């Protein structure tokens, strides 16, 4: 694969990851039902991919390894549910920018868990993200729906940071498609007891959007992302993925007329710059 094609594929994957929040806004069902449906369709997509690769989901995995992947799946479940609550409560822009702060949480958690001293660059990252979040915050009144959405987004980012560290520890030696398969299976098992009574009430339109979310924003996006890494360095991939909030906000602006204020734009740019800069340094 040539580099130009890989760049297009990576940007395509980033757009698809970014429009996950758009589907969260379009789908009327609860965040739990949305995530349950997403996991079902994503599991189907991952199963087809594993068949194509002629690889069994449990290949080279023992019971302990499966348990670790399912534990990570529980974190993925919590991350997705809180993210879609953020989008539904506060809007796509606010929810996405709240989640985008997760690299700062990764830096803090690495320092706490591994007792590593934070570098000056990591202190700068945390400072820039904090300033950006202050600027993005619509109101410091916690009864404000947009502020509530931002808090849910930040919680989603914190959970994702924990998931990223957990995956690094327990899933680094496992095939990526297998990781996705087991984690989505765990999401389905965890959410079924809380969603089965709502499933008959889900409209046909919602099922269509949920299918798009699972097949396109998870299955296809993941495939494009993995394919592009054949010709792109990790640094370039990290820089492009950092643009995910930009694509999400622009699409939400076009579809839902969610026009961000100048203050939100300033805070968002600061967060995106900090995340992209951090990703570039790390890779």
SVG drawing of the C-alpha trace seen along z (x, -y; Angstrom):
<svg xmlns="http://www.w3.org/2000/svg" viewBox="-42 -34 52 56">
<polyline fill="none" stroke="black" stroke-width="0.4" points="0.0,0.0 1.4,-3.4 1.5,-6.2 -1.0,-8.5 -3.7,-5.7 -2.8,-5.0 -3.3,-8.7 -6.8,-8.6 -7.7,-5.4 -6.5,-6.9 -8.5,-10.1 -11.5,-8.0 -11.1,-5.9 -10.8,-9.2 -14.0,-10.6 -15.9,-7.4 -14.6,-7.3 -15.7,-11.0 -19.2,-10.5 -19.9,-7.9 -21.2,-10.9 -23.4,-12.0 -25.2,-8.6 -25.6,-9.1 -27.5,-12.2 -29.6,-10.7 -30.6,-7.6 -33.6,-8.1 -33.0,-5.0 -31.1,-5.1 -27.3,-5.1 -27.3,-1.5 -29.5,-0.2 -27.4,-2.1 -24.2,-0.6 -25.7,2.9 -26.8,2.7 -23.5,1.3 -21.6,4.2 -23.9,6.8 -23.2,5.4 -19.5,4.8 -19.2,8.4 -20.7,9.6 -18.3,7.5 -15.3,8.7 -16.5,12.3 -16.5,11.9 -13.1,10.4 -11.8,13.3 -13.3,15.8 -11.5,13.9 -8.3,14.1 -8.9,17.8 -8.4,17.1 -10.5,18.4 -11.4,15.8 -9.8,18.0 -6.6,18.8 -3.5,18.6 -5.7,17.5 -6.1,19.3 -8.9,18.7 -6.9,16.1 -6.3,14.2 -10.0,14.3 -10.8,13.0 -8.5,10.1 -10.0,9.2 -13.5,9.4 -12.5,7.1 -11.2,4.6 -14.6,5.1 -16.3,4.0 -14.3,0.8 -15.1,0.3 -18.8,0.7 -18.6,-2.0 -16.6,-4.3 -19.2,-3.9 -22.2,-4.4 -20.8,-7.5 -19.7,-9.0 -23.2,-8.6 -24.8,-10.0 -22.5,-13.0 -23.6,-13.5 -27.3,-13.1 -27.1,-15.5 -24.6,-18.1 -24.4,-17.8 -21.8,-16.3 -19.2,-19.1 -19.2,-19.2 -19.3,-15.5 -16.5,-14.9 -14.2,-17.6 -14.7,-16.2 -13.6,-12.8 -10.7,-14.2 -8.9,-15.1 -8.1,-11.4 -4.3,-11.7 -4.0,-14.0 -5.6,-11.2 -3.2,-8.7 -0.2,-10.8 -1.6,-11.2 -2.5,-7.6 0.9,-6.3 2.6,-8.5 0.3,-7.2 0.3,-3.5 3.9,-3.1 5.3,-5.8 7.0,-7.5 7.8,-11.1 5.9,-13.2 8.0,-14.9 7.8,-18.6 6.0,-17.9 3.3,-15.9 2.9,-18.8 2.4,-21.1 -0.2,-18.7 -2.2,-18.6 -2.1,-22.4 -3.2,-23.0 -6.0,-20.4 -7.2,-22.0 -7.2,-25.5 -9.0,-24.1 -11.7,-22.4 -12.2,-25.6 -12.8,-27.5 -15.1,-24.8 -17.2,-24.7 -20.5,-26.5 -21.4,-27.3 -20.1,-26.5 -23.7,-25.8 -24.0,-22.0 -27.7,-22.2 -26.7,-23.4 -27.3,-20.5 -24.2,-21.3 -22.0,-21.4 -23.5,-18.1 -22.7,-16.7 -19.1,-17.9 -18.7,-16.2 -20.0,-12.9 -17.5,-13.4 -14.6,-13.9 -15.7,-10.8 -15.7,-8.9 -12.2,-10.1 -11.0,-9.0 -12.5,-5.5 -10.9,-5.3 -7.5,-6.2 -7.9,-3.3 -8.9,-1.1 -5.9,-2.2 -3.5,-1.3 -5.3,2.0 -5.1,2.9 -1.4,2.0 -0.9,4.5 -3.2,7.3 -3.8,7.1 -0.6,6.0 0.4,9.5 -3.0,10.5 -4.3,10.0 -6.2,6.7 -9.3,8.3 -9.5,10.9 -9.3,8.1 -12.2,6.3 -14.2,9.6 -13.9,10.5 -14.4,6.9 -17.6,6.5 -18.9,9.9 -18.3,8.7 -20.3,5.5 -23.2,7.6 -23.2,9.9 -23.0,7.0 -25.7,4.8 -28.3,7.5 -29.8,7.7 -30.3,3.9 -31.6,3.5 -33.6,6.6 -36.9,5.1 -36.3,2.0 -35.3,3.9 -38.8,4.6 -39.5,0.8 -36.6,-0.2 -37.8,-1.7 -36.8,-0.4 -35.0,-3.7 -33.0,-3.4 -32.0,0.1 -30.8,-1.2 -28.7,-3.9 -27.4,-1.4 -26.4,1.0 -24.5,-1.9 -22.8,-2.7 -21.7,0.9 -20.8,1.9 -19.4,-1.4 -18.1,-3.4 -16.7,-0.3 -16.1,2.6 -15.2,0.6 -13.4,-2.2 -11.2,0.4 -10.4,2.2 -9.4,-1.1 -7.3,-2.0 -5.4,1.3 -4.9,1.3 -3.4,-2.3 -0.8,-1.3 0.9,0.9 2.3,-2.3 2.1,-5.0 4.3,-5.6 2.7,-5.6 3.5,-9.3 1.5,-10.3 -1.3,-8.0 -1.5,-9.6 -1.5,-13.1 -4.4,-12.2 -6.5,-10.5 -6.1,-13.6 -8.3,-15.3 -11.3,-13.2 -13.0,-16.0 -12.6,-18.4 -14.4,-16.1 -17.1,-15.4 -17.7,-19.1 -17.8,-20.1 -20.3,-17.4 -22.5,-18.3 -22.4,-21.9 -23.6,-21.0 -26.3,-18.5 -27.6,-19.8 -26.6,-23.5 -24.6,-23.1 -22.6,-26.3 -19.8,-26.5 -19.1,-29.8 -15.7,-31.5 -14.8,-30.5 -15.6,-26.8 -13.6,-27.0 -10.6,-28.4 -10.8,-25.8 -11.3,-23.0 -8.3,-24.1 -6.2,-24.1 -7.2,-20.6 -6.7,-19.3 -3.3,-21.0 -2.3,-19.5 -3.5,-16.0 -1.8,-16.1 1.4,-17.5 1.4,-14.8 0.7,-12.0 3.5,-13.2 6.0,-13.2 4.9,-9.8 5.1,-8.1"/>
</svg>
